[in-house]
Each structure stands twice: as structure tokens, then as C-alpha cells.
């Protein structure tokens, strides 16, 4: 098992925030839309932990749908992290 680095944790948190966002699964958001979606999710869920709890609840309720959203969010988060999307725009 690979060690978790700060970048892995950052991508996981971004993934959870995107999961809780209003972005449509499968969409191709701009960097500005990503930043706004992440900020909005954090505000609505009150923090990173709130997003993580919401993701866990979604998997408990509908694992198939949650898995599809999580896969898309993970892909988008990886790309956002590579491009260093700034949340303070």
C-alpha cells in the first residue's frame, strides 16, 4: 500500500467537495467553475469533514450512483490538482 502524501489527501478532499457540489456528473467545468463549486460545497457542508460525511452517506444510500459520481469527481480533482486550481479567485 502506498503512503498517503499531502497531494493524495488534497485530491481526496477536492474529490469529496466536488461530490457535494452542484456540478453535473460528466460535465467539463472551467477552473473558475471548479473553484466556485468547491468553495460552495465547503460552505454548504461547513468544512472538509462535512463533505466526507456526505459522501459516506451517499454510498450508504445508493452505492451504484455514488460510485459513478465519485469516479468522475476523482478524475476532475486529479486534473484540477495538476493545474493547481486556485480557490481564492
Residue pairs with C-beta under 8 A, 6 or more apart in sequence:
2 8
7 81
10 81
11 74
11 77
11 78
11 81
12 77
13 48
13 51
13 52
14 38
14 77
14 80
14 81
15 70
15 73
15 74
15 77
16 48
16 51
16 52
16 54
16 55
16 73
17 37
17 38
17 41
17 42
17 45
17 48
17 51
18 34
18 37
18 38
18 41
18 73
18 76
18 77
19 41
19 51
19 54
19 55
19 58
19 66
19 69
19 70
19 73
20 41
20 44
20 45
20 50
20 51
20 54
20 55
21 37
21 38
21 40
21 41
22 37
22 40
23 29
23 33
23 34
23 37
23 76
25 68
25 69
25 72
25 73
26 72
29 37
29 76
31 80
31 83
31 85
31 86
32 89
34 76
34 80
34 85
35 85
35 86
35 87
35 89
38 85
38 87
39 87
41 51
42 48
42 50
42 51
45 51
45 53
45 54
55 66
55 70
58 65
58 66
58 69
59 66
59 67
59 70
